[in-house]
Amino acid sequence: MKKTIGILGGMGPLATADLFQKIVALTAAGSDGEHIRIYIDNNPAIPDRTAAILNGGPDPLPAMRDSLRKLEACGADCILMPCNTAYHFLPRLQGLTDVPFLSMPDTAAAACRIRFPGQTAAVLATTGALAAGLYQAALERERVPFLLPEEAEQAALMQVIYGGVKAGAEPERYRAELTDVINRLAARGADYFVLACTELPLAFQLLGLPQPAVDPTAELAKSAIRFCGYSLKP
């Protein structure tokens, strides 16, 4: 029997829509009825995860737990979160339910190992995700070499994420900042980029950036499709 997906969303709304769209686009289906049933709770009021990790901001767990309960009540067989930084809270969330969460950092790290063997990744993520070590740990488990942005580069990246994509700014307003970060990391030896904030695949797409990259949102979508017993598009 085919399984269903629950998306614990709102972190942020564009990233939630992007994950949904990628699940639909990557599923091998010949008609509407051959797609996966997906439940979405898009709660943009979930407190900011980076602020909670770095600055003692409001704990997002209560709001995330509320979304989890709603998705459980719908009958979701697995839970996805379209926010990389949110996976810092995964151990606490998973302890609240028997419904499995699929891990975006783990699926992305596995894709890095398979698609770019022996090459060096540059991890583009929020400061909160980097402080939590989410991708560092996942990439180390897969024995993938990686680089992290330096302080000024990370500050520019956060401006792209928060002042650019999340704020709904025109893409050209943050092209120079993002391109500069990418070029600096490439000069230090990065062969490809892990877009480890769910706003960054959107930025790469909107700007038409040509650099090789791993899109964790797409990798999570593929993992969920396989989990639910469906096939990927060739």
C-alpha positions, -999 to 999 in steps of 0.1 A, spaced: 0 0 0 14 34 -10 23 58 18 17 95 23 38 126 31 34 152 57 53 185 52 59 205 84 61 238 66 62 275 68 99 276 73 97 295 50 65 295 28 85 297 -5 107 268 5 76 248 15 60 254 -19 93 245 -36 95 211 -18 59 204 -28 66 213 -64 97 191 -65 79 161 -51 52 164 -78 78 171 -106 101 142 -96 74 116 -92 69 92 -122 31 96 -127 10 94 -158 -21 110 -143 -33 130 -113 -43 98 -96 -8 84 -97 8 111 -75 15 109 -38 -10 122 -12 7 151 6 -5 169 37 10 204 43 8 225 75 23 258 64 28 277 96 50 308 90 46 318 127 71 291 138 99 311 155 131 316 136 154 286 141 187 305 136 177 331 163 168 303 187 202 285 182 224 315 182 207 342 204 184 324 228 154 334 207 119 318 212 120 281 211 104 269 178 97 234 192 61 241 206 49 254 173 67 226 154 51 201 177 16 216 170 22 211 133 35 176 139 3 167 157 -18 181 129 1 160 103 -2 129 125 -40 134 127 -41 136 89 -24 102 87 10 111 73 34 82 70 66 103 71 74 139 79 96 163 59 108 198 70 117 223 42 142 241 64 177 228 70 182 247 102 151 230 117 169 197 117 188 209 147 155 202 166 150 168 150 161 146 180 135 164 202 108 162 175 114 126 166 111 117 203 75 130 202 62 106 175 66 72 159 61 88 124 96 89 109 112 122 98 134 120 67 166 140 72 175 166 46 212 169 57 217 131 55 201 127 21 220 156 7 254 143 21 247 110 5 241 127 -29 274 146 -26 293 113 -21 276 97 -51 275 126 -75 309 143 -68 332 115 -55 365 129 -41 355 165 -48 353 193 -23 319 208 -14 313 243 -2 284 244 23 261 274 19 238 275 50 224 298 77 247 307 105 224 287 128 228 255 107 265 259 106 267 266 144 247 234 149 271 214 128 243 198 108 260 195 75 295 192 89 285 160 107 265 146 78 293 152 53 319 137 77 298 106 80 298 103 42 336 112 41 329 141 18 356 169 20 341 204 24 347 241 30 328 266 50 324 303 43 346 327 62 330 353 85 324 381 59 312 356 34 287 342 58 274 376 67 268 383 30 251 349 26 227 357 54 218 389 38 210 370 6 188 346 25 170 370 49 172 403 31 169 388 -4 149 356 -9 129 355 24 121 392 20 108 387 -16 135 410 -31 141 412 -68 169 386 -75 192 412 -91 194 429 -58 214 400 -43 231 387 -74 264 404 -67 266 393 -30 258 357 -38 282 355 -68 310 370 -48 306 344 -20 306 316 -47 337 330 -64 356 333 -32 349 297 -21 357 284 -56 391 302 -54 398 284 -21 391 250 -37 354 244 -38 344 222 -67 306 224 -61 281 239 -37 257 224 -12 227 247 -11 220 239 25 194 266 31 161 260 14 160 295 1 193 291 -19 181 266 -45 154 293 -53 181 320 -55 203 298 -78 172 291 -100 160 327 -101 195 340 -110 203 312 -135 236 305 -118 257 278 -136 278 264 -108 275 227 -100 254 222 -69 235 198 -47 200 209 -40 190 193 -6 153 201 -12 154 180 -44 173 152 -26 147 152 2 119 150 -23 135 120 -40 140 103 -7 103 108 2 91 95 -32 111 63 -27 99 60 9 63 62 -2 68 34 -27 67 55 -58 92 57 -87 113 87 -97 110 102 -132 138 90 -154 
